[in-house]
Every structure is written in C-alpha cells, then in structure tokens.
Amino acid sequence: MIAALDGVDLIVLTGGIGENDGEARAAICGGLSWIGVRLDAGRNWSANNPINDPASLCSVYVLASREDEQIARHTWALFPRTLF
C-alpha cells in the first residue's frame, strides 16, 4: 500500500505490542527505513509521542487502543438482561 499511495504521512502503532513493546516498534520502523521512517530511540522506549526522529519523512505515534474496554462492551451486549 505504501508504494501505491506514494508514501505515508503518519504511522500509528497500537494494540498490546504497538503500545508496550519498544523493541517491536523499532523493528517495524527499521523495516520502513526505505521510505524515510526514523525513530528517536529515547522517545520510542518511553512511548512519548511523536516517537519519530525529527529527520523522519513521516510521523510515528503510539496510540492506546483500550481494547479491553471494547471487549467488555461486546461481552456485556451478549448477555440477556434477565440474568442480572
């Protein structure tokens, strides 16, 4: 998709790994160095947005997904109200 879009303006890393694993974020973005993605190591490890280096050709952010909250909502919707 990056080639079809002629690059990207923003990369958002989310979910359990995207939010909590600086090593995985570094590996992912390292594989995108061919399009000019560069991370600031300190900001990446602290997940302090934006985590990209100022020389990066696109911004990189870490976004909390709140997956557990959404799962709880879907689970609650499955139970008949008569049980409570």
C-alpha positions as CSV (number, residue, x, y, z in Angstrom):
1,M,0.0,0.0,0.0
2,I,2.9,2.4,0.7
3,A,4.1,2.2,-2.9
4,A,0.5,2.6,-4.2
5,L,0.0,5.6,-2.0
6,D,3.4,7.1,-2.9
7,G,4.4,7.1,0.7
8,V,2.7,7.8,4.0
9,D,2.2,10.8,6.2
10,L,1.6,9.1,9.5
11,I,2.2,5.6,11.1
12,V,0.2,4.7,14.2
13,L,1.3,1.7,16.3
14,T,-1.4,0.4,18.6
15,G,-2.6,-2.7,20.4
16,G,-0.7,-4.7,23.0
17,I,2.6,-4.8,21.1
18,G,2.3,-1.4,19.4
19,E,1.6,0.2,22.8
20,N,4.0,-1.7,25.0
21,D,7.0,-3.1,23.0
22,G,9.7,-0.6,22.1
23,E,11.8,-3.3,20.5
24,A,8.9,-4.4,18.2
25,R,8.2,-0.7,17.3
26,A,11.9,-0.3,16.4
27,A,12.0,-3.4,14.3
28,I,8.8,-2.4,12.4
29,C,10.0,1.1,11.7
30,G,13.5,-0.2,10.9
31,G,11.9,-2.2,8.1
32,L,10.4,1.0,6.8
33,S,13.6,2.9,6.6
34,W,13.4,2.7,2.8
35,I,10.6,5.3,2.9
36,G,12.4,7.5,5.3
37,V,10.9,6.4,8.7
38,R,13.3,7.1,11.5
39,L,12.7,6.7,15.2
40,D,14.0,8.7,18.1
41,A,15.3,5.9,20.4
42,G,14.5,7.6,23.7
43,R,11.0,8.7,22.7
44,N,10.3,5.2,21.3
45,W,11.3,3.5,24.6
46,S,9.2,5.9,26.6
47,A,6.4,5.9,24.0
48,N,6.4,9.7,24.3
49,N,4.6,10.9,21.1
50,P,5.7,11.5,18.5
51,I,8.3,8.8,18.6
52,N,9.8,9.6,15.2
53,D,13.2,11.4,14.8
54,P,12.8,15.0,13.5
55,A,14.6,13.8,10.3
56,S,11.9,11.2,9.6
57,L,9.9,11.7,6.5
58,C,6.7,10.7,8.3
59,S,5.3,11.0,11.8
60,V,5.1,7.9,14.0
61,Y,2.7,7.8,17.0
62,V,1.8,5.3,19.7
63,L,-2.0,5.2,20.4
64,A,-3.6,3.4,23.3
65,S,-6.4,1.2,21.8
66,R,-8.4,0.5,25.0
67,E,-9.1,-3.0,23.6
68,D,-10.2,-4.3,27.0
69,E,-13.0,-1.7,27.2
70,Q,-14.3,-2.6,23.8
71,I,-14.2,-6.3,24.5
72,A,-16.2,-5.7,27.8
73,R,-18.8,-3.7,25.9
74,H,-19.3,-6.5,23.3
75,T,-19.4,-9.2,26.0
76,W,-22.0,-7.2,28.0
77,A,-24.2,-6.9,24.9
78,L,-24.2,-10.7,24.5
79,F,-25.8,-11.4,27.9
80,P,-29.6,-11.3,28.3
81,R,-30.6,-8.6,30.8
82,T,-32.7,-11.2,32.7
83,L,-29.6,-12.7,34.2
84,F,-28.7,-9.6,36.2
